[in-house]
């Protein structure tokens, strides 16, 4: 009987030791919290309470089967994305983020994952706005801290004699487009994919899209907090791999309905 007890005790100790080793092994992974505003669709959105969209699924593909990182998403307001990166609450963010010099001084840009040029949106019966040369005296809605807001604030500095009217809002893009359709302001500048998706999904057939010339590559990037250089190296390498194995193309077709990938030379 004593031998049986002794054996059982050793077996129990073995199981405990195995559990400790397993816990230690799992604990070796670093948790990466990725912030998003869950807008605009189809880049980031919620479907039946679950986050999805092109950028969300790209991030999942980046960290799939990683033995070093566990990824977790957290939804926050647009301003909270950057405040969280500043405070090291988040290590990474995806939110249809374009490149600006100011952001590059504060954060780390990973390789681009999509190409998304800006367009001008107006009502079909409005022939007074045909380009950016016509927005003086006209009104729009913008979200503080976005690329569009900065672009139009700079426009007003250069056209102080006839500025465009900026109405700041915390509304999401879908709400902004509905108000444009209702005639509550005159135009909206936003990315082509987001605009065309909302027009189609919300049936805003009274709106038209005007292409805008650009001398820059209108790319979309994951953004990382300062100091996350090792994570950036990992993310950049995985984006290159996902580009080459066709994963990015597959996700682009799934969420955008076409190929909206950066030039291969720019994924580095």
N, C-alpha and C positions, 0 to 999 in steps of 0.2 A: 504493500500500500504506500509505503514511504517513497518507493521508486517512482510510482505513478505520480504522486504529488510533486516530486522533484522535477520530473519530466514536464508536467503541466506548467510548473512555474517558469521553467526555461523557455517553454514554447510561448508563454505569455510575454516574457521579457523580449523574446525575438519579435513578436508582433508589435510591441511598443516601439522597439528600436526601428523596425521597418517603417512604422508610421512617422517617427521623428525624421528619418531620412527623407521620406516622401515630402514631408512638410518643408524641410530645408530646401529640397530640390525645387519645389514650387515657389518658394520664397525668393529664389535667385532671380526671378523675372522682375523687370522694372515696369511699373504701371505707367502708361502714357495716357494722359487725359487730353482728349481732343475737343476743343470748343467749337460750337457752331450755333448760329442763329436759327437754323432749320429753315432758311429761306435764302434765295428764291428757288422755287421749283424750276427746272429739274435737277439743280445742283445739290440742294439739301432740302429735305422736307420730311414731314411725318405722314405715314400711311398706317391707319388704324393704330396710332399711338407709337409706332416703331419708326425710328429714323432710317431714311434711305435716300436715294439720289446718287447722281454720278460721283460726287466727291466722297460721299460716305462710303460707297462701295469700293472706290479706289483705295481709301484708307484701310478698309477691311482686307483688301487684297494685299496691300503693302505689308501688313502685320500677320497675315495668315501663316500659320505653322512656325512662327518665330519662336525660337527657344530662349530669346533674350528679353522680349517685350510682350506685355499684355496691354491691349488697347481698350479704352473706355471713352464713350462720348458724353459730353455734358452740354445741354442746351442753355443758352443765355442770350441776353440782349446784345445787339450789335456792339454797343460801347463796352459791354462786359467781356467781349472776346478779347479786346486789347488790354483792358484793365487786368484780366486774369493772366494774360501772358506776362504783363509787367510784374505781377505779384508772384509769379512762378506757381500759380494755382493750376495753370494749364501749361503743358509742354508744347502743344501744337494746336493749330486752328485751321479749319476749312470753312470758307464762307463766300465763295466766288470772289476771292481777294485778288486784286490786280496789283501791279508794281507801282510804287511811288518811291521817290528818293527819301522822303521823310520816314517812311516805314522801314526802308532798308538800313537806315541809321540806327533803328531801335530793335529790329528783329532779324531773324535769319530766313531768307527765302529758300525753299526747297526747289527742285526742278519743276517746271510747269507741267500741268496735267491736261490742259485744254486751251483751245483758242476761241476767243469770244469777243468780237469787235463790238464797239458801242454803236448805237443807232439813235435816231431822233424819232420820237413818236408824237403824232398830232392827230386831231380828228380829220376824217376824210374830207369834210366840207370846209376845212380851214386852209385856204390858199395863201395866207399871209406869212406862213413859216415854211420855207423850203430848204433852209440851211442854218448853220450857226450864226450867219450874218443877220438873221431876222429875229433873234430872240430878245433883242433890246426892247424893254418896256413890256415884254410878255412875262407871264408868271409860270412857276413850276413848283413842285414839292420835292424836297430833298431830305435825306437823313444825315444828321450831323456826323462828320468824320468820314463819310464815304468819299470815294474817288470823284464821283459826280459832283458832290457838294464842293469839294476843293477846286475842281475844274471851273465851276460856275462862279465861285468866289474870286478866283483869279481873273475870270472874264470881266467881272464887275470892276475890279481894280483897273483894268485896261480900258474899260468903257464907262467911266464914272459919269460921263455926260448923258448916257442912256443905258443904265444897268438893267439887267433882267431881275424880276421880282422873285426872291427866294422865300418860300414858306417852309420852315423846318417842321418835321413831323417824326413821330416814332412809329408810324404805321408801317405795316409790311408792304412789300412791293405789289401784291395782289390788290390790296386796298387802295394804294396810290393809283394803280392803273384804272380801277373802277371809278375813282373820282375824276380822273382825266376824261374817261368816257362820258361821264355825266356833265362835263363842262365846267368843273370847279376850278380848273386852271388850264393853261394853254398847251403845254408840251411836257415831255419827259425825255431825259437822256438816260439810257440804260443799255445793258448788253443785249445783243441780238437774240441769243438763245432764250434768255429769260422773257424778253418781250414777246417773241413769237409763241412761246409756250403759254403764257397768260392769255394772250389774245385768243388762242385756240381753245383753251380749257374753259375760259369764262365767256366765250362767245362775244367778244368785244369787236364786232364786225365794223363798227363805225370809226375804227382807228386805222391809221396807215403808218407804215414804217419807211423812214428816209435814211439811206445809207450815209455814213459820215466818213470823210477821208481821214486817214491816220498815217503818220510816219513812224509809228511804234508798233511792236508786236503786241497785240491785245491778249495777253495770256492770263490764265488763272493759276494761282500757286497755293500750295500748302504753306502756312507761315509757322515758324518755330520761335520759341522764346530765346533770347540771348543766352549763350552758354550751352545750348543744346547741340554743340558741334558734332558730337559722336552720333547723336540721333539723326542729324541732318545727313551725315555720310551714309547711314543705313537707309534712310528714306530715298535719297537720290539714287542709290544703287538699285533699290527695288523698283522705282519708277522707270528706270532704264530697262530693267528686265521685263516689266509689265508692258512696256512699249514694244519691245522686240518679240515677246511671245504672243502678242495679239490681244492681251487682256484689255488694254486701254481702248483699242478699236472696238472690241465687243461691247464694252460699257458705253462708249460714245454712241454706237448705233442703238443700243437699248434705251438710253435715256434722252439722247438728243435727236434720234432719228436720222443721223448722218455722221460723217467723219469730221470731227472738230478737234483734231489733235495738233499739238505744236509741231514745228519742223523738228525732225530727228536731231539735227545739229544743235538745237537749243535745249535739248534734254541732257543736261550735264551737271 
